[in-house]
Amino acid sequence: MRCFSYVHPSEGIFVRFVVIECRGHNYIRIHKEDCVHVREPGTSTKSSLWHGYFDTFYDAKEFARSLGERVKECTFCSPRNY
């Protein structure tokens, strides 16, 4: 398994991850914490629930898989690239 760093290599910035449970659409999406689609973990709406923070992409992905729905990655913030 490839390991994903949580520190941006060129800037040394600590990056955390958030998992959004999209209950109405039956999938889970992983985001970087600074993505425009992210709200504070623990936030809940009619169709979504935000979980986090996760220190590594791997931790976020493992948690997302544990929820039992399809797991996607945000195409806007590209969390795998950190």
Secondary structure, DSSP 8 states (H G I E B T S, - for coil): -----SB-TTT--B--EEEEEETTTTEEEEEETTSTT---TT-B-SSEEEEEEESSHHHHHHHHHHTTSEEEE-TTT-GGG-
